[in-house]
């Protein structure tokens, strides 16, 4: 029965409040406890066995999949992607059952071949969960999947006012969505769900719309102070100009943290035409430990600053 109703929750709250000390009440639910029971947890009257405790270890996952499909996770793959979640492991186990049937069919008919692993998992998510969502929620979740990390403010600005309620409902029901600490306020999508959403986005939305979506998400993330998420989105868009400007703005802080490799990796993902004078300057600073590399980048920076008449840039370059 569907018990996530205010009346039932009120009864449950009264039951837990009045329950004698020597008695216990065990409630099993896919959903997390409603907000009105938070006081019981604070007073020690309600203990929560959540997904962090219920997640399968690698050995437990292997045993469950073997029981379900007759195969081990080594045979069907995906144990790392499942990250111990029961629903993800069941998807993988179901995939294993179908793969076993396909292999048997292949022995009977040499023209047959086992299904593609990724396509099979995506088909299962589509059939058993995503396909049942209302169209507006499915479209919103599809776009939210583009975000590396999801906060309520960015989600609302990106896809509309229904986003916060959708995320909270999915997290409450433990549907491949979790939430970090209250202070962090970040929602995380399970790897299987994120891969599915990205694949579905690529197949269902034209390239120019995907670029515009990621560019807008990058702007929102940057404005919210999520610098690295913003740069990653700009690189994925791909929008080289937007990414280069963000990298240049973030470079001083990044190098102050000693993260030269991160800066270099981002810059390698940019086309040569996006390497303007300031980007070359910061790459030169990042490579100061290697005289030859530093000199090469700083020389390019000097030439660029000279062409544009940037006196400050030339002075900083000369000082290095």
C-alpha positions in Angstrom: 0.0 0.0 0.0 1.1 3.6 -0.6 1.6 4.9 3.0 3.4 8.2 2.3 0.4 10.2 3.5 0.1 12.9 6.2 -2.5 10.9 8.0 -0.4 7.8 8.2 2.7 9.8 9.2 0.7 11.4 12.0 -0.4 7.9 13.3 3.2 6.7 13.0 4.4 9.8 15.0 1.9 9.1 17.8 2.8 5.4 17.8 6.5 6.1 18.2 5.8 8.8 20.9 3.6 6.6 23.0 5.4 3.3 22.5 6.5 1.7 25.8 10.2 1.6 26.4 10.3 -2.2 26.4 8.7 -2.4 23.0 10.0 -1.7 19.5 8.4 -0.9 16.2 10.1 -1.8 13.0 9.1 0.1 9.8 10.4 -0.9 6.4 10.0 1.6 3.7 11.7 2.7 0.5 11.2 6.3 1.6 13.2 8.2 4.3 11.2 9.3 7.4 9.0 12.4 6.9 10.1 15.7 8.3 7.6 15.5 11.2 9.5 12.6 12.7 12.7 14.5 13.0 12.0 15.3 16.6 11.8 11.6 17.5 15.3 11.1 16.0 16.7 14.0 18.1 15.2 12.5 21.3 16.6 9.0 20.5 13.1 7.5 19.9 13.8 6.7 16.2 16.8 5.1 14.7 17.4 5.1 10.9 19.0 2.3 9.0 19.7 4.2 5.8 21.4 3.5 2.5 24.9 4.0 4.0 24.3 1.0 6.3 22.3 -1.0 3.8 24.7 -0.7 0.9 26.2 -4.1 -0.2 29.9 -4.8 0.3 31.6 -6.2 -2.8 31.3 -9.8 -1.4 27.6 -9.3 -0.6 27.0 -7.8 -4.0 28.6 -10.8 -5.7 26.6 -13.2 -3.7 23.3 -11.4 -4.4 23.9 -11.2 -8.1 25.0 -14.8 -8.2 21.8 -15.8 -6.5 19.7 -13.8 -8.8 21.3 -14.5 -12.2 23.6 -17.4 -11.6 26.6 -15.3 -12.5 29.2 -13.4 -10.5 29.8 -9.6 -10.9 33.1 -10.5 -12.4 31.2 -12.2 -15.2 28.7 -9.4 -15.9 30.7 -6.4 -14.7 29.4 -3.2 -13.1 30.1 -3.9 -9.4 32.0 -0.6 -9.2 29.3 1.4 -10.9 26.6 -0.1 -8.7 28.4 1.2 -5.6 26.6 -1.2 -3.4 23.1 0.0 -4.1 20.5 -2.7 -4.2 18.4 -1.2 -7.0 21.6 -0.9 -9.2 22.7 -4.4 -8.4 19.2 -5.7 -9.3 19.5 -3.9 -12.6 22.9 -5.5 -13.2 21.6 -8.9 -12.1 18.6 -8.6 -14.5 21.1 -7.6 -17.2 23.1 -10.8 -16.4 20.0 -13.0 -16.8 19.4 -11.5 -20.2 23.0 -11.8 -21.2 23.0 -15.5 -20.2 19.9 -16.1 -22.4 21.6 -14.2 -25.3 24.7 -16.3 -25.0 22.6 -19.5 -25.0 20.8 -18.2 -28.1 24.2 -17.5 -29.7 25.2 -21.1 -29.3 22.0 -22.1 -31.1 22.3 -19.4 -33.7 25.7 -18.1 -34.7 24.2 -15.0 -36.1 23.0 -13.9 -32.6 25.2 -11.9 -30.3 25.1 -10.9 -26.6 23.5 -7.5 -25.9 25.6 -4.4 -25.4 26.2 -4.0 -21.6 25.5 -0.3 -21.4 22.5 -0.4 -23.8 21.0 -3.2 -21.7 21.3 -1.3 -18.4 19.9 1.9 -20.0 17.0 -0.1 -21.3 16.3 -1.5 -17.9 16.4 2.0 -16.2 14.1 3.3 -19.0 11.6 0.5 -18.6 11.6 0.0 -14.8 11.9 3.6 -13.6 12.5 6.6 -15.9 9.7 5.8 -18.4 7.2 6.0 -15.6 8.0 9.6 -14.7 5.6 12.4 -15.9 7.0 14.0 -19.0 7.8 17.3 -17.3 9.7 15.6 -14.6 11.6 13.3 -17.0 12.6 16.4 -19.1 13.8 18.2 -15.9 15.8 15.3 -14.7 17.3 14.8 -18.1 18.7 18.4 -18.0 19.8 18.1 -14.4 21.9 15.2 -15.3 24.2 17.6 -17.1 25.3 19.1 -13.8 28.4 17.6 -12.1 26.9 18.5 -8.7 23.3 19.6 -8.1 22.2 22.3 -5.7 18.6 23.4 -5.3 19.3 27.0 -6.4 21.2 26.0 -9.6 18.6 23.3 -10.4 15.7 25.7 -10.0 17.4 28.3 -12.3 18.3 25.7 -14.9 15.0 23.7 -15.3 12.3 25.6 -13.4 10.6 25.7 -10.0 9.6 22.0 -10.1 13.3 20.9 -9.8 13.7 21.2 -6.0 10.6 19.2 -5.2 11.6 16.6 -7.8 15.0 16.1 -6.3 13.8 16.0 -2.8 11.1 13.4 -3.7 13.6 11.2 -5.5 16.0 11.4 -2.6 13.3 10.7 -0.1 12.3 7.6 -2.1 16.0 6.6 -2.5 15.6 6.5 -6.3 19.3 6.6 -7.3 19.6 10.1 -5.8 21.3 10.9 -2.5 22.1 14.2 -0.7 25.3 15.3 1.0 25.4 17.0 4.4 22.9 19.6 5.2 25.5 22.3 5.1 26.7 21.1 1.7 23.2 21.0 0.2 24.4 19.0 -2.8 22.4 16.2 -4.5 24.3 13.3 -6.1 23.1 11.1 -8.9 24.1 7.5 -8.9 26.7 6.7 -11.6 24.3 4.4 -13.4 21.6 7.1 -13.5 24.0 9.8 -14.6 25.3 7.7 -17.4 21.8 6.9 -18.5 20.7 10.6 -18.4 23.8 11.8 -20.4 23.2 9.1 -23.0 19.5 10.0 -23.3 20.3 13.7 -23.5 22.8 13.1 -26.4 20.2 11.0 -28.2 17.1 13.2 -27.7 18.4 16.8 -27.9 20.2 18.4 -30.8 23.8 19.3 -30.4 23.3 23.1 -30.4 20.7 22.7 -27.6 23.0 20.6 -25.5 25.8 23.2 -25.9 23.4 26.0 -24.9 22.2 23.9 -21.9 25.8 23.3 -20.6 26.8 26.9 -21.3 23.9 28.1 -19.2 24.6 25.6 -16.5 28.3 26.8 -16.5 27.2 30.4 -16.0 24.9 29.5 -13.1 27.5 27.3 -11.5 30.1 30.1 -11.8 27.7 32.7 -10.3 27.0 30.3 -7.4 30.7 30.0 -6.6 31.1 26.5 -8.0 34.1 27.4 -10.1 35.3 23.9 -11.0 31.9 22.6 -11.9 31.5 25.7 -14.1 34.8 25.1 -16.0 34.0 21.4 -16.5 30.6 22.3 -17.9 32.1 24.9 -20.3 34.6 22.3 -21.5 31.9 19.7 -22.0 29.7 22.2 -23.9 32.1 22.7 -25.6 32.6 26.5 -25.4 36.3 27.2 -25.5 36.0 30.9 -25.1 33.8 30.6 -22.0 36.1 27.9 -20.5 39.3 29.9 -21.2 37.9 33.0 -19.5 36.9 31.0 -16.4 40.2 29.2 -16.2 42.1 32.5 -16.4 39.9 34.0 -13.6 40.4 30.9 -11.4 44.1 30.4 -12.1 45.5 32.5 -9.3 43.5 30.6 -6.7 44.2 27.3 -8.3 48.0 27.8 -8.3 47.9 29.2 -4.7 46.5 25.7 -3.8 49.3 24.1 -5.6 47.1 22.5 -8.2 49.2 23.0 -11.3 48.3 19.7 -12.8 44.6 20.6 -12.8 45.3 23.8 -14.6 47.4 22.1 -17.2 44.8 19.3 -17.7 42.0 21.9 -18.3 44.2 23.8 -20.8 45.1 20.7 -22.7 41.4 20.2 -23.4 41.2 23.6 -25.1 42.0 24.1 -28.8 45.2 26.0 -29.5 43.2 29.0 -30.7 41.8 29.5 -27.2 45.2 29.9 -25.6 45.3 33.7 -25.3 48.1 35.7 -23.7 46.7 35.4 -20.1 46.2 31.7 -20.4 49.8 31.3 -21.6 51.0 33.5 -18.8 49.3 31.3 -16.1 50.6 28.1 -17.8 54.1 29.6 -17.6 53.6 30.3 -13.9 52.4 26.7 -13.5 55.5 25.4 -15.2 58.1 27.5 -13.3 59.7 24.3 -12.0 60.7 23.5 -15.6 62.6 26.3 -17.1 62.1 25.2 -20.7 58.4 24.8 -20.5 57.9 28.0 -18.4 60.0 30.0 -21.0 58.0 28.6 -23.9 54.6 29.7 -22.3 55.9 33.0 -21.1 57.3 33.9 -24.5 53.9 33.2 -26.1 52.3 35.4 -23.3 54.8 38.2 -24.0 54.0 38.2 -27.7 50.3 38.2 -27.1 50.5 41.0 -24.6 52.6 43.0 -27.0 50.1 42.6 -29.8 47.3 43.7 -27.6 49.2 46.5 -25.9 48.6 45.0 -22.5 51.3 46.8 -20.4 50.3 45.1 -17.1 50.6 41.7 -18.7 54.0 42.5 -20.1 55.3 43.7 -16.8 54.1 40.6 -15.0 55.6 38.4 -17.6 58.9 40.2 -17.5 58.9 39.8 -13.7 58.8 36.1 -14.0 
